[in-house]
Structures are given as C-alpha cells and as structure tokens.
Amino acid sequence: MADKEISQAVISRLPRYFRYLGDLREKGVERISSQELSDIMKVTASQIRQDFNNFGGFGQQGYGYNVGYLYDEIGKILGLDRQHSLVIIGTGHLGKAIAGYTNFTRRGFVFKGAFDKNPDLFGTKIGDVEVRPIDEVEDFVRNNNIEIAVLTIPKEQAVPMAHKLAACGIKAIWNFAHVDLEVPDNIQVENVHLSDSLMKLSYNIDRYEKSL
C-alpha cells in the first residue's frame, strides 16, 4: 500500500469518515454497512467501498464494517496514532483560538511553541505555551523536533517565514495567511483561505435563490 498513489479526493474524505465513525462509536454502534454509512454521510455506498479498498477494504461480506476497528484503522492512516508537535506563528485572535482549541490535543496535535513580533505579548501564555519573540522560531523548530508550523500572520510576512521554516527542517505548514505558499516538495502545505469558504457560501446562496 505504501507504493500506491492515493488520490487527494480520497484523502480529503478520510477525516470525514473518521469524524462520523467517531460519533457512531460514541453512540455505541458496533457495526455498520456501507449503505447505512452512505445514508448518514450522503456519500454513495459504492464510493465508500472504493475509498476503503484503497487501503485494503476493512469490511466483511454479510457483516459490514466493525465501527471501532475501522475508526482506529483510519486514524492510523491519518497518522493520528502518534503525536505531532506544532508551533503557531502569529498569536492574534485567530492564532489564540487555534492554539487554544483542546480537541487538537486529543487528536495528538500538541502545540509546543507560540511566536509573535509584538513585544507586549512576550511571556504571556496560550494555555501552557508561552509566547516567544518571532526571531526565536528557527532555533526552536530545530531543537524541539517540530513537525508542523501554523501560520496566522499577514501574507507579506508568511512568504519569507515559510522559506525560513523550510530551511530549518519543518515538515508541514498549515497556512492561514491569504497567500499560496511555494516551498520544496518535501514540505506539505495546507492552505486555508477563510474568505474562500465565505465566497463559496455566497455563491450557493445566490444560486439557490435564483432557482426559486
């Protein structure tokens, strides 16, 4: 399976499967068919089976899927069976909200450092993490085996910061700056443009109203 190229469309659905299966497990559901999962998630049963077959299937003919087992296996595929160390760069309102979101820690995403250029914030804390000067981020990443950097800084600062992070060994960047980053291929980037989501909502509202 390690040599098999999995499409980004399949990968993008995995967190949703994980979330729904987690809800089912909390409700005490022990097994579920692809059709039952389809009815809940509004994804075709055929698509569900195809997605899971990319990773070996997980189902049993006449039985369906064991919810707990499937939840755990998808978690492993997503890398959630181990801890990931993060830093956040930019500790304004968005940065504080992200770093303070406790569900990340439960999923194994642990914030080890927070950085900002505002001296008034140095020494303050977000949870148990102390805000440090942004000039210290490169040494901190190198010395603390940081895998993921979260950028919540203006776009004009994000580009040079991404280059610095690439040079000090970061593995991935979760980018909330309003700019698409270009980094070496070995660094994974997830660009999150919040205004894009709002514009999609606006389009869908407009399309629906015109259909009435």
C-alpha positions in Angstrom: 0.0 0.0 0.0 2.9 2.3 0.7 3.8 2.3 -3.0 0.2 3.0 -4.1 -0.7 6.6 -5.1 -3.9 7.6 -3.3 -5.8 10.5 -4.9 -6.3 13.7 -2.9 -10.0 13.3 -3.3 -9.9 10.1 -1.3 -7.6 11.6 1.3 -9.9 14.6 1.7 -12.7 12.3 2.6 -10.8 10.3 5.3 -11.2 12.9 8.0 -14.9 13.0 7.4 -15.2 9.2 7.7 -13.1 9.4 10.9 -15.4 12.0 12.4 -18.6 10.1 11.6 -17.2 6.8 12.8 -16.2 8.5 16.0 -19.7 9.7 16.5 -21.1 6.3 15.8 -18.6 4.7 18.3 -19.6 7.1 21.0 -23.3 6.2 20.4 -22.4 2.5 21.0 -22.8 1.4 17.3 -20.6 -1.7 16.8 -21.1 -2.4 13.1 -22.4 -0.7 10.0 -22.9 -1.5 6.4 -21.6 0.7 3.5 -25.2 1.5 2.7 -26.0 2.6 6.3 -22.9 4.7 6.3 -23.9 6.1 2.9 -27.3 7.2 4.3 -25.6 9.1 7.1 -22.8 10.7 5.2 -24.6 11.3 1.8 -21.7 9.6 0.0 -22.6 6.6 -2.2 -22.1 3.2 -0.8 -20.0 2.4 -3.9 -17.8 5.4 -3.3 -17.3 4.3 0.3 -16.3 0.8 -0.7 -13.9 2.2 -3.4 -12.3 4.5 -0.9 -11.7 1.8 1.7 -10.5 -0.6 -0.9 -7.5 1.7 -1.5 -6.3 0.7 2.0 -7.3 -3.0 2.0 -11.0 -2.9 2.4 -11.8 -3.4 6.1 -15.2 -4.9 5.5 -16.6 -8.4 5.7 -19.2 -9.8 3.4 -22.5 -10.1 5.1 -21.3 -8.2 8.2 -20.3 -4.8 7.0 -17.7 -2.8 9.0 -16.7 -3.0 12.6 -17.0 0.6 13.6 -14.3 0.6 16.3 -11.8 -1.2 14.2 -12.5 1.0 11.1 -12.2 4.2 13.2 -8.8 3.0 14.6 -7.5 2.0 11.2 -8.5 5.3 9.5 -6.9 7.1 12.5 -3.6 5.2 11.7 -3.8 6.1 8.0 -4.2 9.7 9.0 -1.2 9.5 11.3 -3.3 10.0 14.4 -1.8 7.1 16.3 1.2 9.2 17.2 1.8 12.7 18.5 2.6 15.7 16.2 4.5 18.7 17.6 3.4 22.1 16.4 4.2 25.8 16.7 2.0 28.7 16.0 3.3 31.8 14.4 1.1 34.8 15.0 -0.9 35.0 18.2 -3.7 37.4 17.4 -7.3 36.4 17.8 -7.1 33.6 15.2 -3.8 32.2 16.4 -5.1 32.1 20.0 -8.3 30.4 19.0 -6.4 27.7 17.1 -3.7 27.1 19.7 -6.4 27.0 22.4 -8.6 24.5 20.7 -8.4 21.5 23.0 -9.7 19.0 20.5 -6.4 19.2 18.6 -4.5 17.9 21.7 -6.9 15.0 22.0 -6.1 14.1 18.4 -2.4 14.2 19.1 -1.6 17.7 17.7 0.3 19.3 20.6 1.4 22.9 20.5 4.9 23.3 21.8 5.6 26.9 21.0 3.9 30.2 20.1 5.6 33.2 18.4 4.8 36.8 17.7 6.6 40.0 16.8 4.6 42.1 19.3 6.8 42.6 22.5 3.7 43.2 24.6 2.8 39.5 24.1 6.2 38.1 25.0 5.8 35.9 28.2 2.0 35.8 28.0 0.5 32.3 27.7 -1.9 30.5 25.5 -2.8 27.5 27.6 0.5 26.2 28.9 2.5 27.6 26.0 4.5 30.8 26.4 4.6 33.4 23.6 8.1 34.0 22.4 9.8 36.5 20.0 9.3 35.5 16.4 13.1 35.7 15.9 13.5 32.6 18.1 11.3 30.3 15.9 14.0 28.8 13.8 16.2 27.6 16.7 13.0 26.4 18.5 11.9 24.3 15.5 15.4 22.8 15.1 15.9 22.0 18.8 12.4 20.6 19.6 11.7 18.3 16.6 8.7 20.4 15.5 6.8 18.9 12.6 4.1 21.4 11.8 4.1 25.2 11.8 0.7 27.1 11.8 0.9 30.5 10.1 -1.6 33.1 11.2 0.4 36.1 10.1 -0.1 38.7 7.2 0.6 37.4 3.8 3.6 39.6 3.3 5.2 38.0 6.3 4.1 34.5 5.5 6.2 34.0 2.4 9.6 34.8 4.0 8.6 32.9 7.1 7.8 29.8 5.0 11.3 30.0 3.5 12.9 30.2 6.9 10.8 27.2 8.2 11.8 25.2 5.2 15.5 25.9 5.9 15.2 24.7 9.5 13.5 21.4 8.8 9.8 21.9 9.2 7.8 19.0 7.7 4.5 20.8 7.1 2.8 24.2 7.2 -0.8 24.9 8.0 -1.2 28.2 6.3 -4.0 30.7 7.2 -2.3 33.6 5.5 -4.1 34.9 2.5 -1.4 33.7 0.1 -0.5 30.4 -1.5 3.0 29.3 -0.4 5.7 27.8 -2.6 8.0 25.5 -0.7 10.2 22.5 -1.5 8.2 19.3 -2.5 9.2 17.5 0.8 7.2 20.1 2.8 3.5 19.5 3.0 1.3 22.7 2.8 -2.4 23.0 3.6 -3.6 26.5 2.6 -6.7 27.6 4.5 -8.3 30.7 3.0 -11.3 31.6 5.2 -12.7 34.1 2.8 -12.8 31.4 0.0 -15.3 29.5 2.1 -17.4 32.5 2.6 -17.4 33.2 -1.1 -18.5 29.7 -1.8 -21.4 30.2 0.6 -22.3 33.4 -1.1 -22.3 31.7 -4.5 -24.5 28.9 -3.2 -26.9 31.3 -1.6 -27.2 33.2 -4.9 -27.6 30.0 -6.9 -30.3 28.7 -4.6 -32.3 32.0 -4.6 -32.2 32.2 -8.4 -33.6 28.6 -8.6 -36.7 29.5 -6.6 
